[in-house]
């Protein structure tokens, strides 16, 4: 419930870098944009987000879309493999 008070105004707080391509663009979780056509990488189950293979697919698809290429993914053993296809 709103008590009528306004948020405090701050000054001098730096704006973080964009979240594109992983956390703040520097520590990407998956190397999608580094792939050449035909190359792939494997993400073991232990390194997947709580959303599992679906989370990996969504994150990788977003990177591929932003960089103008296509990927495909397949479950493989205890993880998921991501290939660049175009």
N, C-alpha and C positions, 0 to 999 in steps of 0.2 A: 504494500500500500504506500502511496506517495504521501510524504509528510509535508510537502510544500517547499522544502529546501532545495536549492540549486546545487549542482556539483561545483566543487572548488575549481577555480581557473588557475592553471599552472603556466609557467613561462620557462623557456629554456630546456624543454624536454625534447631530445632529438627524435626525429622520425626514423624508425627502423627501415632497413632495406626491404624491398619487395619480398613476398613469400614465394614467388615463382621459382620453379626448379628446385624445390626443397627449401629447407629452413633458411630464409634470408638469402637465397641465391648462392650461398657459399658452400654449405655442407649438404649437398644433395644426397638424399638417401639412396637413390638408384642412379646408375650411370647411363641413363637412356640417351642423353644427347651426345655421348661419346661414341655410341655404336656406329659402325659402318654397316651397310647392307650385308646381310648374311651372318653377322656376329650376334652373339647372345650372352646373357649372364644368368646366373642361378641365384635365387633368394631362398635360403633354407628356412624351414618352418620357424626355427628359433629367432630369426631376424625379421619376421613378418609383424605388421601391426596387429592390433587386436581384431581387426576386421579380416584378417587372414589373406587368402589369395585374392579376394575381391579388392581389398585395400591396395595391394600391389598393382593389380590391373588398372585401377582407377588412377593411381599416382603416375604410373608409367604412361598411360594413354594421354593424360593431360600434358605431360612433358613432350610427347611425340607430336601431339596436335599443335602445340605452341611453336615447335621447331619445324613443322611442315613435313613430317615423314610418318610412316606407318609401322606399327609393331603387331606382333601376335604373341600370345602367351599360352603355355600348356603346363598343367600340373605334371610334376616329374619327381618321382620318389617322395621324399619328405620336404617338398618345396614347390617352387614354381620357376619356370625358365621363361625369359623374355627375349624375343628375337626382333631385330629390325628387318622389315621386309621390303621397304621402299623409302 
